């Protein structure tokens, strides 16, 4: 049986498909009621309670570490997009990835739907999923790197456009022009979300990514 993941008051955690939250309180069990974490979501005026014993099944996790940050950028730049899936199969697969809470899986959704959106018009539901994957990825990377979301978004979009254009730097007309040096080719690797460990601030460098 795996060790139960524990959080402390003040910890930042990720609630799958909802975003980053702060542990505001740990409410001890009382009678038939189990011990719970009371979480406050950062991007909306909402609090939720998660039973301590159901952390794993819910998918609650710490924000990603610097190692997972590297893996997310690897996915955005180097992952392959399966264009053979039909709409229903693709939507089901992406929905499962979003529900997993893994930053690697959410990045896969972002990369895949972004690539497809450049080639054809997405359905309304897939457009919403793309927007959500984009928001979740940017928000968490910004928290890890302790950088403004708009700066992180610029770097992520540069990586996505460079990947779509065969490794060549692209000028993004939606933001101020930035000279970007193509990164060294990274050997594609599949990394699983460990769900363990504390993060330390990392520098998401435009020169690197």
MIPAVO-212342 format. One record per residue (C-alpha): residue number from 1; y, z negated, x; residue in one letter. Coordinates in steps of 0.05 Angstrom, whole numbers, always signed. Each point is the difference from the previous one (the first is absolute). Layout:
N
<milum num="NUM" north="Y" up="Z" east="X" residuo="a"/>
...
This chain:
209
<milum num="1" north="+0" up="+0" east="+0" residuo="x"/>
<milum num="2" north="+67" up="+20" east="+29" residuo="x"/>
<milum num="3" north="+52" up="-52" east="+17" residuo="x"/>
<milum num="4" north="+51" up="-11" east="-55" residuo="x"/>
<milum num="5" north="+69" up="+26" east="+19" residuo="x"/>
<milum num="6" north="+54" up="-53" east="-4" residuo="x"/>
<milum num="7" north="+75" up="+6" east="-5" residuo="x"/>
<milum num="8" north="+57" up="-49" east="+9" residuo="x"/>
<milum num="9" north="+66" up="-10" east="-37" residuo="x"/>
<milum num="10" north="+50" up="+50" east="+27" residuo="x"/>
<milum num="11" north="-53" up="+52" east="+21" residuo="x"/>
<milum num="12" north="+15" up="+72" east="-18" residuo="x"/>
<milum num="13" north="-60" up="+34" east="-32" residuo="x"/>
<milum num="14" north="-16" up="+67" east="-32" residuo="x"/>
<milum num="15" north="-23" up="+3" east="-72" residuo="x"/>
<milum num="16" north="-38" up="+66" east="-10" residuo="x"/>
<milum num="17" north="+41" up="+54" east="-35" residuo="x"/>
<milum num="18" north="+57" up="-50" east="-11" residuo="x"/>
<milum num="19" north="+30" up="-10" east="+68" residuo="x"/>
<milum num="20" north="+22" up="-58" east="+45" residuo="x"/>
<milum num="21" north="+3" up="-70" east="-27" residuo="x"/>
<milum num="22" north="+16" up="-69" east="+28" residuo="x"/>
<milum num="23" north="-45" up="-60" east="-11" residuo="x"/>
<milum num="24" north="+47" up="-48" east="-36" residuo="x"/>
<milum num="25" north="-50" up="-55" east="-16" residuo="x"/>
<milum num="26" north="-72" up="-20" east="+3" residuo="x"/>
<milum num="27" north="-18" up="-33" east="-65" residuo="x"/>
<milum num="28" north="-59" up="-47" east="+6" residuo="x"/>
<milum num="29" north="-56" up="+2" east="-50" residuo="x"/>
<milum num="30" north="+7" up="-43" east="-62" residuo="x"/>
<milum num="31" north="-58" up="-10" east="-47" residuo="x"/>
<milum num="32" north="-30" up="+68" east="-17" residuo="x"/>
<milum num="33" north="+58" up="+37" east="+34" residuo="x"/>
<milum num="34" north="-15" up="+25" east="+70" residuo="x"/>
<milum num="35" north="+46" up="-4" east="+60" residuo="x"/>
<milum num="36" north="+49" up="+58" east="+0" residuo="x"/>
<milum num="37" north="+51" up="+34" east="+44" residuo="x"/>
<milum num="38" north="+67" up="+11" east="-36" residuo="x"/>
<milum num="39" north="+30" up="+64" east="+27" residuo="x"/>
<milum num="40" north="+70" up="+29" east="-8" residuo="x"/>
<milum num="41" north="+3" up="+76" east="+7" residuo="x"/>
<milum num="42" north="+58" up="+21" east="+45" residuo="x"/>
<milum num="43" north="+20" up="+64" east="-36" residuo="x"/>
<milum num="44" north="+0" up="-27" east="-72" residuo="x"/>
<milum num="45" north="+16" up="-65" east="-36" residuo="x"/>
<milum num="46" north="-74" up="-15" east="-11" residuo="x"/>
<milum num="47" north="-46" up="-57" east="+18" residuo="x"/>
<milum num="48" north="-76" up="+3" east="-3" residuo="x"/>
<milum num="49" north="-56" up="-50" east="+9" residuo="x"/>
<milum num="50" north="-63" up="+16" east="+39" residuo="x"/>
<milum num="51" north="-58" up="-49" east="+1" residuo="x"/>
<milum num="52" north="-16" up="-19" east="+72" residuo="x"/>
<milum num="53" north="-73" up="+17" east="-10" residuo="x"/>
<milum num="54" north="+17" up="+70" east="-25" residuo="x"/>
<milum num="55" north="+44" up="+22" east="+58" residuo="x"/>
<milum num="56" north="-53" up="+47" east="+26" residuo="x"/>
<milum num="57" north="-18" up="+32" east="-67" residuo="x"/>
<milum num="58" north="+74" up="+9" east="-17" residuo="x"/>
<milum num="59" north="+13" up="+31" east="+69" residuo="x"/>
<milum num="60" north="+56" up="-46" east="+20" residuo="x"/>
<milum num="61" north="+12" up="+6" east="+75" residuo="x"/>
<milum num="62" north="+50" up="-14" east="+55" residuo="x"/>
<milum num="63" north="+51" up="+54" east="+17" residuo="x"/>
<milum num="64" north="-28" up="+48" east="+52" residuo="x"/>
<milum num="65" north="-1" up="-14" east="+74" residuo="x"/>
<milum num="66" north="+27" up="+45" east="+55" residuo="x"/>
<milum num="67" north="-70" up="+29" east="+8" residuo="x"/>
<milum num="68" north="-3" up="+21" east="-73" residuo="x"/>
<milum num="69" north="+71" up="+29" east="+8" residuo="x"/>
<milum num="70" north="-26" up="+46" east="+55" residuo="x"/>
<milum num="71" north="-57" up="+20" east="-45" residuo="x"/>
<milum num="72" north="+47" up="+15" east="-59" residuo="x"/>
<milum num="73" north="+41" up="+48" east="+43" residuo="x"/>
<milum num="74" north="-64" up="+31" east="+27" residuo="x"/>
<milum num="75" north="-21" up="+14" east="-72" residuo="x"/>
<milum num="76" north="+68" up="+29" east="-19" residuo="x"/>
<milum num="77" north="+0" up="+47" east="+60" residuo="x"/>
<milum num="78" north="-73" up="+17" east="+12" residuo="x"/>
<milum num="79" north="-43" up="-10" east="-63" residuo="x"/>
<milum num="80" north="-29" up="+62" east="-32" residuo="x"/>
<milum num="81" north="+14" up="+15" east="-74" residuo="x"/>
<milum num="82" north="-59" up="+20" east="-43" residuo="x"/>
<milum num="83" north="+27" up="+57" east="-43" residuo="x"/>
<milum num="84" north="-68" up="+14" east="-31" residuo="x"/>
<milum num="85" north="+1" up="-58" east="-49" residuo="x"/>
<milum num="86" north="+18" up="+16" east="-71" residuo="x"/>
<milum num="87" north="+57" up="-37" east="-34" residuo="x"/>
<milum num="88" north="-44" up="-52" east="-35" residuo="x"/>
<milum num="89" north="-42" up="-16" east="+61" residuo="x"/>
<milum num="90" north="+62" up="-5" east="+44" residuo="x"/>
<milum num="91" north="+36" up="-45" east="-48" residuo="x"/>
<milum num="92" north="-60" up="-47" east="-6" residuo="x"/>
<milum num="93" north="-8" up="-3" east="+75" residuo="x"/>
<milum num="94" north="+74" up="-14" east="+11" residuo="x"/>
<milum num="95" north="+2" up="-52" east="-55" residuo="x"/>
<milum num="96" north="-57" up="-38" east="+34" residuo="x"/>
<milum num="97" north="+37" up="+3" east="+66" residuo="x"/>
<milum num="98" north="+63" up="-28" east="-31" residuo="x"/>
<milum num="99" north="-38" up="-57" east="-33" residuo="x"/>
<milum num="100" north="-34" up="-18" east="+66" residuo="x"/>
<milum num="101" north="+65" up="-27" east="+28" residuo="x"/>
<milum num="102" north="-16" up="+26" east="+69" residuo="x"/>
<milum num="103" north="+62" up="+28" east="+36" residuo="x"/>
<milum num="104" north="-45" up="+53" east="+31" residuo="x"/>
<milum num="105" north="-25" up="+24" east="-67" residuo="x"/>
<milum num="106" north="+70" up="+0" east="-30" residuo="x"/>
<milum num="107" north="+23" up="+42" east="+59" residuo="x"/>
<milum num="108" north="-56" up="+49" east="-14" residuo="x"/>
<milum num="109" north="+26" up="+8" east="-71" residuo="x"/>
<milum num="110" north="+71" up="+10" east="+25" residuo="x"/>
<milum num="111" north="-22" up="+52" east="+51" residuo="x"/>
<milum num="112" north="-45" up="+38" east="-48" residuo="x"/>
<milum num="113" north="+48" up="+3" east="-59" residuo="x"/>
<milum num="114" north="+60" up="+16" east="+44" residuo="x"/>
<milum num="115" north="-38" up="+58" east="+31" residuo="x"/>
<milum num="116" north="-21" up="+26" east="-68" residuo="x"/>
<milum num="117" north="+71" up="-8" east="-28" residuo="x"/>
<milum num="118" north="+24" up="+48" east="+54" residuo="x"/>
<milum num="119" north="-50" up="+53" east="-24" residuo="x"/>
<milum num="120" north="+2" up="-8" east="-76" residuo="x"/>
<milum num="121" north="+31" up="-41" east="-56" residuo="x"/>
<milum num="122" north="-35" up="-66" east="-11" residuo="x"/>
<milum num="123" north="-16" up="-26" east="-69" residuo="x"/>
<milum num="124" north="+43" up="-56" east="-28" residuo="x"/>
<milum num="125" north="-53" up="-52" east="+15" residuo="x"/>
<milum num="126" north="-11" up="+23" east="+71" residuo="x"/>
<milum num="127" north="+75" up="+3" east="+12" residuo="x"/>
<milum num="128" north="+6" up="-73" east="-22" residuo="x"/>
<milum num="129" north="-58" up="-18" east="+46" residuo="x"/>
<milum num="130" north="+33" up="+36" east="+58" residuo="x"/>
<milum num="131" north="+65" up="-38" east="-13" residuo="x"/>
<milum num="132" north="-38" up="-66" east="-2" residuo="x"/>
<milum num="133" north="-39" up="+13" east="+63" residuo="x"/>
<milum num="134" north="+65" up="+20" east="+35" residuo="x"/>
<milum num="135" north="+35" up="-64" east="-24" residuo="x"/>
<milum num="136" north="-57" up="-47" east="+19" residuo="x"/>
<milum num="137" north="-8" up="+31" east="+69" residuo="x"/>
<milum num="138" north="+74" up="+0" east="+17" residuo="x"/>
<milum num="139" north="+11" up="-71" east="-25" residuo="x"/>
<milum num="140" north="-57" up="-30" east="+39" residuo="x"/>
<milum num="141" north="+16" up="+38" east="+65" residuo="x"/>
<milum num="142" north="+72" up="-23" east="-6" residuo="x"/>
<milum num="143" north="-23" up="-73" east="-7" residuo="x"/>
<milum num="144" north="-47" up="+5" east="+60" residuo="x"/>
<milum num="145" north="+51" up="+34" east="+45" residuo="x"/>
<milum num="146" north="+58" up="-41" east="-27" residuo="x"/>
<milum num="147" north="+41" up="+64" east="-7" residuo="x"/>
<milum num="148" north="+41" up="+27" east="-59" residuo="x"/>
<milum num="149" north="-44" up="+38" east="-50" residuo="x"/>
<milum num="150" north="+44" up="+63" east="+6" residuo="x"/>
<milum num="151" north="-12" up="+3" east="+75" residuo="x"/>
<milum num="152" north="-75" up="-8" east="-9" residuo="x"/>
<milum num="153" north="+0" up="+52" east="-55" residuo="x"/>
<milum num="154" north="+34" up="+50" east="+46" residuo="x"/>
<milum num="155" north="-54" up="-9" east="+53" residuo="x"/>
<milum num="156" north="-56" up="+5" east="-51" residuo="x"/>
<milum num="157" north="+28" up="+64" east="-28" residuo="x"/>
<milum num="158" north="+7" up="+29" east="+69" residuo="x"/>
<milum num="159" north="-73" up="-14" east="+14" residuo="x"/>
<milum num="160" north="-22" up="+31" east="-66" residuo="x"/>
<milum num="161" north="+42" up="+63" east="+10" residuo="x"/>
<milum num="162" north="-24" up="+7" east="+72" residuo="x"/>
<milum num="163" north="-72" up="-7" east="-22" residuo="x"/>
<milum num="164" north="+10" up="+53" east="-55" residuo="x"/>
<milum num="165" north="+31" up="+48" east="+51" residuo="x"/>
<milum num="166" north="-53" up="-2" east="+53" residuo="x"/>
<milum num="167" north="+32" up="-52" east="+45" residuo="x"/>
<milum num="168" north="+68" up="+31" east="+5" residuo="x"/>
<milum num="169" north="+63" up="-43" east="-11" residuo="x"/>
<milum num="170" north="+34" up="+13" east="-67" residuo="x"/>
<milum num="171" north="+72" up="-10" east="-19" residuo="x"/>
<milum num="172" north="+2" up="-39" east="-65" residuo="x"/>
<milum num="173" north="+60" up="+25" east="-39" residuo="x"/>
<milum num="174" north="-2" up="-61" east="-46" residuo="x"/>
<milum num="175" north="+23" up="-45" east="+57" residuo="x"/>
<milum num="176" north="+43" up="+6" east="+63" residuo="x"/>
<milum num="177" north="-30" up="+47" east="+51" residuo="x"/>
<milum num="178" north="-39" up="-37" east="+54" residuo="x"/>
<milum num="179" north="-30" up="+28" east="+63" residuo="x"/>
<milum num="180" north="-73" up="-16" east="-1" residuo="x"/>
<milum num="181" north="-48" up="+9" east="+57" residuo="x"/>
<milum num="182" north="-71" up="+17" east="-23" residuo="x"/>
<milum num="183" north="-48" up="-57" east="+15" residuo="x"/>
<milum num="184" north="-61" up="+9" east="+44" residuo="x"/>
<milum num="185" north="-61" up="+23" east="-41" residuo="x"/>
<milum num="186" north="-37" up="-61" east="-24" residuo="x"/>
<milum num="187" north="-75" up="+3" east="-5" residuo="x"/>
<milum num="188" north="-17" up="-8" east="-73" residuo="x"/>
<milum num="189" north="-34" up="-66" east="-15" residuo="x"/>
<milum num="190" north="-22" up="-35" east="-63" residuo="x"/>
<milum num="191" north="+24" up="-72" east="+0" residuo="x"/>
<milum num="192" north="-18" up="-51" east="-53" residuo="x"/>
<milum num="193" north="+47" up="-53" east="-25" residuo="x"/>
<milum num="194" north="-19" up="-66" east="+32" residuo="x"/>
<milum num="195" north="+40" up="-44" east="-46" residuo="x"/>
<milum num="196" north="+6" up="-52" east="+54" residuo="x"/>
<milum num="197" north="+53" up="-27" east="+47" residuo="x"/>
<milum num="198" north="+75" up="-10" east="+1" residuo="x"/>
<milum num="199" north="+49" up="+55" east="+17" residuo="x"/>
<milum num="200" north="+53" up="+2" east="+53" residuo="x"/>
<milum num="201" north="+61" up="+46" east="-5" residuo="x"/>
<milum num="202" north="-14" up="+70" east="+27" residuo="x"/>
<milum num="203" north="+47" up="+55" east="+19" residuo="x"/>
<milum num="204" north="-10" up="+65" east="-39" residuo="x"/>
<milum num="205" north="+30" up="+48" east="+49" residuo="x"/>
<milum num="206" north="+27" up="+68" east="-20" residuo="x"/>
<milum num="207" north="-17" up="+23" east="+70" residuo="x"/>
<milum num="208" north="-72" up="-20" east="-9" residuo="x"/>
<milum num="209" north="-10" up="+22" east="-72" residuo="x"/>
